[in-house]
Every structure is written in C-alpha cells, then in structure tokens.
Amino acid sequence: MLPKDGETKQIYELEAAGIYQVFNDKGGLVLDSIGEFIDMTGFDKGVYFIKFEGETFRFEKTLDKPNPKKSEFPKKLIYDPAKD
C-alpha cells in the first residue's frame, strides 16, 4: 500500500484489523471491507462515517482526489527503507 514516487495516499488507520463500513454524509454505503487501513485517496472531499466494532467514527476528508496529471510533490524518493 506504499505510494509510488510522486503519488500521495490518504489513509485512515483503525485501532486493529476487522470488518468496517464507510458511509457518506447522506448515509450511503461507500465501502464495506476488512482490514486495518482504509485508503480514502479516491474519495471526494466531505464527511464520512466509519462503522467499526459496533462504534461509529466521524471523519472529514479535506484533501481533493489526487490529480494524476498534476503532481504537487517531488517525484524522487525521499526515504528509501532499503538503505536503513
């Protein structure tokens, strides 16, 4: 799930791996999945509700979807874990 050079990911981390659902501000189901991380990169800006282990959490996505034609970040690798 690591981003490619010049790519930005918008990830929401849950407390642990499990079944979760993501709903938009109108109550529509956007995502139903299993895991510990929710990749919200492709979601529109707005308010979302994450249902996880019987609780509901509010999340506000304030960043736009990435524009693949316009990179806002450098395209070179800043951190290379292989060099540690």
C-alpha positions in Angstrom: 0.0 0.0 0.0 3.0 2.3 -0.2 2.7 5.1 -2.7 4.7 5.2 -5.9 7.1 8.1 -6.5 5.2 11.3 -6.7 1.9 9.7 -5.5 0.1 10.7 -2.4 -2.1 8.3 -0.4 -4.8 9.3 2.1 -5.0 6.5 4.7 -7.2 6.2 7.8 -5.8 3.7 10.3 -8.2 1.7 12.5 -7.3 0.5 16.0 -7.0 -3.1 14.8 -7.8 -5.2 11.7 -11.5 -6.0 11.4 -14.7 -5.6 9.4 -15.6 -2.0 8.7 -18.1 0.1 6.6 -17.7 3.6 5.4 -20.8 5.8 4.8 -21.1 9.2 3.2 -22.8 12.2 4.9 -26.1 11.1 3.3 -25.9 7.6 4.9 -25.0 5.8 1.7 -22.6 2.9 1.9 -19.3 3.8 0.2 -17.1 0.9 1.2 -17.6 -2.4 3.0 -14.3 -4.2 3.7 -11.9 -6.0 6.1 -8.6 -4.6 7.2 -6.8 -2.1 9.5 -6.2 0.6 6.9 -8.8 2.5 4.8 -7.4 4.0 1.6 -9.6 7.2 1.2 -7.4 8.5 -1.7 -10.2 8.2 -4.3 -13.0 9.6 -2.1 -14.4 13.1 -2.7 -13.9 15.8 0.0 -16.5 15.7 2.7 -17.7 14.0 5.9 -17.7 10.2 6.2 -18.7 7.8 9.0 -16.7 4.7 9.7 -18.5 1.9 11.4 -16.1 -0.4 13.2 -16.7 -2.9 16.0 -20.1 -1.5 16.9 -18.9 2.1 17.1 -19.2 4.9 14.5 -16.5 7.4 14.0 -16.8 10.7 12.1 -14.0 11.5 9.6 -13.7 14.7 7.5 -11.7 14.4 4.3 -10.4 17.8 3.4 -8.0 16.9 0.6 -9.1 16.6 -3.0 -8.7 13.4 -5.0 -5.1 13.4 -6.4 -4.8 14.7 -10.0 -2.6 12.2 -11.8 -1.7 14.9 -14.4 -0.5 17.4 -11.7 1.9 16.3 -9.1 2.2 18.5 -6.0 5.1 16.5 -4.6 8.6 15.8 -5.8 8.9 12.7 -8.0 12.1 11.5 -6.4 12.2 9.1 -3.4 12.9 11.0 -0.2 13.1 8.0 2.1 14.4 4.6 1.0 13.8 1.9 3.7 16.3 -0.4 1.9 19.1 2.0 2.9 18.5 1.6 6.6 
